[in-house]
Amino acid sequence: MTVSSAILLDRNADRAPALMEVAGLAKRYGEQRALADISFAVNAGEVLGLIGPNGAGKTTLMEAVAGVLAADDGRVLWRGTPLALPQRREFMFYLPDGLRPWEDQYAARVIEFFATIYGRPEIFVADTIRSLGLAPVLRKRIAALSKGYGRRLMLALALLTPHPLLLMDEPFDGFDLRQTREIMNVLRDVASNGRALVLAIHQLNDAARVCDRFVLLAEGRVRGVGTLAQLRAQAGKPTAGLEEVFLALT
Amino acid sequence: MRSPDPAVVRRAPFHPLLAKELWEVASGRALWTMLLILCPLVGYSFFQAAALYGEASSAARDSPVLASGLAPLDGVLVPTFGALYVAVTLLFPFVAIRTLGREKETGALRLLVQLPYRVPTLIAAKMTAVFGAWLAAVIPAASALAIWLMLGGHLYLPETLDLLLGHLLYGLLVGAIALFSASISESSATAAIVALAFTIGSWVLDFALAGQPGVLEWVSRLSLTQTLRGFEQGLLSAGLVLGIVAAICGFAALAAVWLHPGVPLRAKLVRSAICVAVAAAVIAAATQIGLSVDLTEDRHNSFPAADQRALADLREPLIITVHLAPEDPRYVDLRRNILVKLERVMPRVTIRLATMGQSVVGSTSEEAYGEIEYSYAGRSDKSRSTSHREILPLIYALAGRPVPTPIPGEEYPGYPLLANASPALAWFLGGLPLLIVVAWWLSRRPPQIAPQLIKDGGQP
């Protein structure tokens, strides 16, 4: 039994099923192993950070969980029940990294598209636009948006979805310090309303500020799962920061 | 396996998805470029067709016999729509590919497949957008028809609608192929190469294999251009329509199979094989359907009305043995003038090609070559003619029936027209392109935004 499997089983032993669980997920690209026996769980209302260096398998893991990439092995469970690939989009929404979709469309039109699909009331849409400061660019084409506004727009699309679980790949990439803190506040606010967030982050300082728990990934394997305190205990460094803990465990 | 909790998102309305697809098509340059190219293409084709029709009409002015040979379908409609055919073959794939290719390139596909729509619904929306683009593409040709009417020209509605249906099916088929190409390709450029391999490859099939005997002849029938030929002749064939619809659905289904990036390759291959098998079975069944209707006003795919009625009453099997090579021009004449008409009107016709698979030289004995043997009700006769005026009396004689008397007043009068279509060039080279540019400009205007959405200045 691997470390991650043991953690998952241990958690399941004394609690109700988590909102979403990943069990034994594996993915290979030819001879190269991208993910091996990945297991972890997400609870409602928590912010879970997938932490790892570039190439650790964070994006592959998110795509496999969301069902936009075929996994070789493993299961995704929703409140303890296996979730087939076509069902994933009914329960979770994945926001890929560096996306600039429908470039020739106006920002307002894409927001309206998502809002109409998910039946979001106007007041909710207005609040989302306000919270992300998107009003100045609504009449701009997506291709003309700066990197920061492009990111905000993608976050807005994710927040317009009603899914109880959001998977976001590098949500703070492209933001300066002040903007990163603003977006963190928005995401914390979303989590406080009961939605679970899984954030793939390679900046450990950002992760430490916004996440409740962490999944440490390196070379396609889980090296640790838990709160910072639990990870410190696992690493045997009771006063270390996330950076030191990560280095110790990977 | 029990189901998880009730899903948060299962269904969504179709109209926002369709609106998005239409906006995607309209916001690309491919559509507008195709429309601008279509204007001079269609305009010049129409101008030339009207001019040639006028020349023929001036010769037929004093001759009813010559006038009866002047049909707008052959003289004006088919050449004018020929320009649309060229544009749909060469340019329309780029328009159709845009509905999916850009989404694959930008990664938007990963958002699209997570929306609360089933993959077939996504493809249906894209096919509807392709249909919308085809409707836009047909505007120049439709305006040519309007100009033809304004010039005093004649249009026979059934044959005109039949021709339009043929072009619609051809457009949708090219669109479905383009969508499939985009679905299996990582970039729009690759998708364009794949789609053009189908469309231009059809021309190669036409040029290289048409008239060849045996398997090559069968392969040449797979050419996409064959789909239009019957409609251009004014025929509405149930088998052809079913076959094209099956091909459209087949390519659309394949596009759906290959769309989702999360489906394993093995599953995609299995589903593709099923799609191909089902489509091939339907197409094979469609080739067995002989039902077709001659929608031309001059009935040039049928015998005279009195003969049609008399032949329809002949219930015994008619067996025709042809001692001609398939590539012999006389066989082509015989097929066009006699055989296909007999197959359509008589319930039981069997045609045997005595020289099947052989070349003209040495294919049969010199004496018998060129003979066509007709057997009906135990009697048989031979002829070398390819004219219905000789063959039909022969068949009536075999059946022991009298030659029917012609029905008076059924002759096609012909529609000669001496018209100057030069002013139409101003429309196709000036007016219509200008309107298209205005429409393009209007489509690029930013949307209206409800003030409620930007309350508090939209600042966080």
Interface residues (C-beta under 8 A of the other chain):
Chain A: E63 A66 G67 V68 L69 A70 W78 R79 T81 P82 L83 L85 P86 Q87 R88 R89 E90 F91 F93 Y94 L95 P96 G98 L99 R100 P101 W102 E103 D104 Q105 Y106 A108 R109 E112 F113 T116 I117 Y118 G119 E122 I123 V125 A126 I129 R130 S131 L132 G133 L134 A135 P136 L138 R139 K140 L157 T161 P162 H163 P164 E182 V186
Chain B: M1 R2 S3 P4 D5 A7 V8 V9 R10 A12 P13 H15 P16 L17 A19 K20 W23 E24 S27 G28 R102 E103 T106 G107 A108 R110 L111 V113 Q114 L115 P116 R118 H260 P261 G262 V263 P264 L265 P446 P447 I449 A450 Q452 L453 I454 K455 D456 G457 G458 Q459 P460
